[in-house]
Amino acid sequence: MFIIYEFIGLILLIFSPIIIVLRIFQGKEDIKRFKEKFCIFTKKTVNKKTIWIHGASVGEILSIVPIIYKLEKDKTIDKILITSSTTSSATVFSKFKFKKTIHQFFPIDINFLTKTFVNYWKPKLAIFVDSEIWPNMYKNLNKNKIPIILLNARITKKTYNRWKYFPNFSKNIFNKINLAMPQNKESAKFLRSLGCKKIKFAGNLKYFGKSKKKLIDNNLKNKFSKKVLWCAASTHDEEEIFVGKVHKELKLIKKNFLTIIIPRHVNRKKRIVNDLKKIGLKTQIHSNSTKLKKNTDIYLVDTYGEAYKFYGLSNLTFLGGSLIQHGGQNPLEAAREGNYIIYGPNINNFKEVYEMLKKLKIASKVKTIKKMKNIVLKKIKYRQKKMVNKKLYYAGINILNKNIIEINKYI
């Protein structure tokens, strides 16, 4: 099976120049740094103790920021290498001022490139976040006797069923993981079945985080002072139209309603503006940083890492990826800022998180435009109790500490 996997990888490599060019035009690749995916590195290695952490995109990178801060305090670690696969995650990473942590893009998972990567960086420990399973990389790390940790591990039923089609292949990969720390009990069960030898349940790292209410942007606050606003965050294709239609319903009741949309992928902004225009809505883009126009319906946030500023001004937020077959997005940042959470029926990625929020009575599920409109009207003046925020915070602290204890055993 490794031979077939490698053959498919080589075919993709042959066509990769065309794919890369297309992705550059789509804003999905960094024209200055895409070579890193071919192991043409833009940062120099250090022949000292390097810890490597890989997360696919924005959510994974943000979830490991507390881990990075903890590891940076460890004087025995000389360098921390962070890799990811998306330009958006690299942009988010650049906003943090780490002292000994650098970022590179993850290489294409074919044998000679992963071998080159491992031989160049020579990490003492490799940590993969969420569901990042890469056969050739795992194989070469194992050959070099470099421990592999699967941190905040997540295996969905759909992913599990795919791996089970190739039982020997999957076992050969998963038994190379020295320690898996699943974010939920379902993932723990699947990891054990797929061949993981050592599993320790620590909880979901994405629980960790502090409220940033003190960092409210006064310029934004003044800009929106005459508006009644709410947020729709981490939205995907089709969800902006749904939210736009809810906005039209709300405007019939209150003329000063403003809907803030924070899309999951900001490179879609032109399409979003055009889609909303087709249903008669006027959109203003955040990066233009002009005065808010009186007739603005939708305020579109096209920057990364600023969502908390808008949560700090809002009382409720709809979390995207939940009205479509995506599995939902993490609602905890918005909840920590005191927002009531609205979500769709498809939240398998964060099922346990949403269940907890529902028990705390700070979340509601919607399927229809009418239902979302009614919840917005009902909760627009919602104020979260301090007790709820403390529960979220201390749950996160506990999970973070458990993960750090286990990681330190391999450093």
N, C-alpha and C positions, 0 to 999 in steps of 0.2 A: 504493500500500500504506500510506503514511503516513496517508492520509485514512481508511482502514478502521481502522487502529490508533487514530487519534484518536477516531473514532466510538465504538469499543468503550470507550475510556477515559472518554468523556463519559457513556456509559450507566452505567458503574461509579460515576462521580462522583454521578450522580442518586440511586443507591441507597446511596451511601456512608454517609449518616447511620444507616441501619438496620444496615449492616454494622459500623460503629463501635460502636454501642450493644451489639450482640451480642458483639463482641470485648472490650468493657469488662467485661461480665458474666463472660466467660471468663478474664479476667485477662490478655488479650493486648494491651490498650491502656491507656495512662496517661490517666486522666480529666482530669488537669491539663494535659497536654501534647499531646494528640492533634491539636489545632488546628495544630500545626507542620506536619502533613502537608498542610494547606491553605494553607501559607505565611502563617499568622498566628504570627509568631515570638515566642519568649519571651526571646530574647537580642538585644542591640543589635549592629548591624554597626559596623565601624570602617573608615573610609576610608583604610586603610593596606594594606600587603602581607599578604594572606590566602592561605594554602594550604588547600585543601579535600581531605579524604580521606573516601571513602564505603565502608563495608562493611556487608553485610546484617545479620549477627547476631553472636552471641557469639564464634564461632571467628574470624571476620574481624577483629573489633575487637581481640581478644587478639593476633592475628598482627601487627598494625601498631603495637602499643605500643612495641617497640624503635625503630621508625621515628619515632614521635612524639617520644620522648626525644632522638633524634639531631637532629631538626628544631628542637626547642625551644632547642637550644644555638646555632642559627643566628641571629645578631643582626640579619640583614637581614629576617627574618620577624617580623611584628608579631602575627599571629593565626593559629592553626590551627583550622579548623572540622572537626569530625568529625560525620558523619551516619550513621545506621543506621535499620533498619526495625522492630526489635523492642524491647519493653520490657525484656527480659532483657539485651540488649546495653547499653541505657542504664544499667541497674543495675550491670553490670560496670564500665562506664566511670566511674561515679561513685566507685568505690573507689580510683581513681588520683588522685593529687594533682598535676595538671599546672599549670603557671604561666600559660601563654598559650593553652591549648587548651580549647575549649568543645564542647558536644554539642547537636545538634538532630536531629529526625527528618526523614528523607528525604521529599520531597513526592510526591504522586501524579503519575505521569508522563503528564500531559497538557500540551499546548503552553503555555497561558497561565499555569499554575502553575510550570512549569519556567522560563519566561521571567521570571516574578516573582522566583523564587529566585535566578537568575543575576544579575539587575539589583540585587537587594538586597545580596547578599554580595560580588559582584564579585571572585571568586577569581582569583589570578594563575596558578594551576595547579590542575587537577582530577585527583585520583587515585582510581580505582575499583579495588576489591579483589576478587580471585577471579573470579566469573562475573557481575559486575554490569554488564549491558548495558542501557541505558535509551535508546531511540530519540529521544524528544523532548528529554531532557536533553542528549544528545550533540549534537543538532541546534542547540540554543540556545547551547551552549558553543562550538561550531564557528563560529557566526555572530558571536560576540563575540571570536573569535580567542584563545580560552583553551585552552592545550595540555591534551590528555587522555592520561593514562597508565593503562594497565590493569596493575595491580600483582599479582604472584603469580597471574597469569591461569590460569584453569582452564576448559577446554571439554571436556565429556565427549562420547563418541560419540553418545549419545542427543540431547544439546543440539545438536551439530553437524548431525545429520540433520534436526532441526526447522528450523534456520536455512536449510538447503539447499533446503527447500521454496519459499523466497522469495529466490532468488539475487540479484536486483537490489536488493531491500530490504535484505538483509543486507550486501551490498557497500557500499551507501550509508551504512550505520551503521558498519561495521568500518573503512572507510577514513578515518573521522574520528579514529581513535585514532592519536595521534602516536607513542606507543611502547607496545608490549605486552611484558611480561616474564613469560613462561609459567613455571609451577611444574614442568612436566614436558614431555617431548619430544612426546608425543601432542597436548597442547594447542597446542604450537608449530606442528605440522603443520596442525591444524584452523584455527588463527587465520590462517595464511598462505593457506589455501584460501578462507577467508571474506572476505578482502580487506584484512587488516592489512598496511600497507606496511613498517613497521619493527618487527622482533622481535629481542629480545636475551634469551638464555637465562641466567637467574641462579640457578635452583633454587627450592625451596619455602621460603618465609619461615618456615613453621611448624616448620622444623628448629631455629630459634633458641630458646634458653632455657637457664636455669641451674637446677641442683638447689636446692631450698629445704629440704633436710633440716635445716638449722640452725634453721628456723622451726617445728619440731615443737611442736604444742600440747600442753603437759603435762597440761592438764585432760582432753583427749581420751585421751591416753596412759594416764592413771590410770583413766579410765572403762572402757577396754577391756582393762585389764591382765590380767584372768582369762579373756580370750577368744582364740581362734585366729581371725583375721579375714582376709578378702580382699575385694576391691572389684569392683563391676560399674558402670562409668562410662559416661556419655552414652548411657544406654539409651533405647530407644523403645518404643512400644506393642507388646505381646506378648513383648518380650524380658525384662521383669521376671518374667513367669510362668515363662519358661524357666529363668531364674536361680533363682527360687523353688523349682522342682522339683529343681534341682541341689542347693540347700541342704538340702532334705528328705533327699536321698540321703546327703549328707555327715553330717548329724546322726545317721544310723543308725550311723555309724562313730565319730564324735567328738561328744559331747554339747555341748562348749563352742564349737562353730563359730558364728561370727557373720558374716553377709553384709552388707556395706555397699553400698547401691544409691544411685548419684548420677544421677538421670534427666536427660536432655537438657533437658526442659521441666518445670520444677518445678510449674507450674500444674496438672499431672496428678496431683499427690500423693494427693488423695482417692480417685481412681479406682484408683491403684496399690495403696493400702492395702486397698481393697475387693476387688480382684482377688486379692491375696495372702491375704486372709482366707478367700476361697472355697476355697483349697487347704490351709487349716489352718495358716497362718503368722501369727505375731504381729509386728506392725511398730511400731517406735518412731520418731517424727519428730524430727529434729535440732533444729529451731528451738524445740521445747518445752524444750530444755536441762535436762531432769530427769536424775536418776540412772538409769543403765542398769538396766532390770529383768532379773531372772534368766531369765525365760522369753522374752526378746526373740530373735526369729529374724533379723529384717531391721531394719537401722538405715537409715532413709531420709533422705538429705541433701536438704533443700528450700531451700537457699540457693545463691547463685552466687558463684563466685570462691574457694571453699574446698576444692576437690577435692584440691589439693596436700597439705593437712593429713592427709587420709586415705591418700593414696599414701605419705606419709612413715611411716605406721604399718603399711602393708601390704607384702607381698612379691610379690603378683601381682594383676593387674587384667584383667578382661574388658572390652573396648571395644565398646560397643553400635553400633547402626546397621549392623551387619554380619551379623546373622542374618536381617534383613529386607531388602527391596529398597530400600535407602537409599544404599548406597555407602560405609558405614563412617564412623568419626570418627577424629580425630587421636590416635594413641597415644603421641606423643612426651613429653608432660608426665609421664605415668605411668612411662614408660621411664626418663626422667631421674632420677626419684626411686628408681630401683633395682628397679622392678617387672618381673616376667616378664609378658609380654603374651599374652592369649588373645583370639582374634577369630573371627568367623564367615566364611563364604565370600564375602560381598558387600562388597568393600573397594576398589572402583574409584576412589573419591575420593582414596585414599591408597595406591594400589597400589605405587608405588616406595618409600614409607616402610616398608610392611610387608615388602617384599622385602629391604630393608636390615636390618631387625630380625631377619628369619629367617636371614640370612647371619651375623649376630652371635650367632645361637643363643639369642635371648631372646624368641622368639615362637612360638606354635603355633596352627594353625587347627583349629576344631571345627565339627561339624555336629549332633552328638547330645548329649543330656544325659549319657549314659554317658561319652563322650569328655571332656567338660568336667569331670565329677566326677573322672575319673582324673588329669587334668592338675593340677587343684587339689591333690589328695592328694600328687602327685609333687613339685610345685613350691612347696608351702606354706612351706617353709623356705629358699626360693631366696635367694641373695645375688648381686647383680650385681657384676661385676668393675669396678674403677675405670677400667680401660682402655676399656671399652665406653662409660662415661659421658663420658669425654674425647672419644671419637670423635664422639659425638652433639653435644657442645658446640662443638667446633671446626668441624664441618660447618656448624652454624648461624651461627657468626661470619663465616665466609667468604661465605655467601649474603647475610647482612645487609649486609655491606660492599659487595658488588656492586650491590645494590639502591640503596643510598645514593648511590653514585657516579653512577648513571644518573639518579636523581631530581635531584641537584644541577645537572645540565646544563640543567634546565628552570626552575630557580629564579632 
